[in-house]
Amino acid sequence: MSYATYEDYKALYGEESMGEAVFGRLSWEADKLMDDATTGVDGTRKLRVAMPKCKHGKEAVKRCACALVDTLRQIDEAAEAIRKAQSLAENADGTLQGRVITSRSAGGESISYAAGSAAIHGTTAASAAVSDLTARQRLMDDTVRRYLSGIPDANGVNLLYMGPYPAGLGG
C-alpha cells in the first residue's frame, strides 16, 4: 500500500516534476520514512494498522508522502548536479567543461576548480542533504512533523505518538 499515487503527486507538483518510474522508486522510500516516523516503541505501525479515516487526516498523509517524494527528488537532482560539477570533460577544442573554475593563473598555467557542493550555485537544504546524513534526516523529520503533527489515526491515537499503542486498539 502506498500513501500517495503518481496522480496525487502530479496534481500537487505538476507532471513535469518527474516520471512515474522515478516516482515509484522515491514513493517507496517516502512510505518507509513515514512508517518509521509513525511506529511507536512497541513496534505498532500506526499508518498500517489504523490509517486515518477523516478527510483531513487522509489528506495530510497523502500530502506528506508527496512532499517527501518531492524532497527526495530534489536531493537526487542536487546529487546529480554535484556529480556533474565534479566531473571534468575536455571539449574537442581542448577547452574544459563541467567544472566551476575558481581561479586561473598565467605564466605557470594553473587553474583551480570548485570541489563538491561548492560547485553548486547557492546552498539548498537538498544539496546539504546529499553529503550530510544528519541534514537529510532532519529534512525528512521536519517534513513529516509539518504534515502529521496533531493528526490522529483511525483510533484517535496521534500518528507521531511514540509510546506504546493503547491495548485493544489494533496494535
Secondary structure, 3 states (H helix, E strand, C coil): CCCCCHHHHHHHHCHHHCCHHHHHHHHHHHHHHHHHHCECCCCCEHHHHCCCCCHHHHHHHHHHHHHHHHHHHHHHHHHHHHHHHHCCEECCCCCEECCCEEEEECCCCEEEECCHHHHCCCCCHHHHHHHCHHHHHHHHHHHHHHHHCCCECCCCCECCCCCCCCCCCCC
